[in-house]
Amino acid sequence: MSSINNITGDTLISKIGDSEAYSRNFDAIFGKNKHNEIQKRVIKEIAEITFVRMDEIYPDSELEANLDFDELDNIQLLINLEGAFSCDISDDDAANFKTVQNIIDHMEKMVNEGNAK
């Protein structure tokens, strides 16, 4: 789990990146659509937990191997995703979250089925 010793607001922004700047750059490159919005929201939630810059988190990033996720990070991510998307994620579904893309796909499915916002 990432350490949070004496992190100031400025340090936090430098660690996770400016989410507004990331969003503008992302939109300029990929355009605005529902898939991209979900991807940005998922990446933002992961960045807030890992303190990895948003522009350094990729869909093929593995939670454990690339982003150093542990069990507590997984729990925090589920809580954050459920809050961000106003949904419930089952433990069975969460067990399949190995990469960022797994999460994006799952959240996209939930949104398309009307089970998340």
Beta strands, then each sheet from edge to edge (+ up, - down):
end
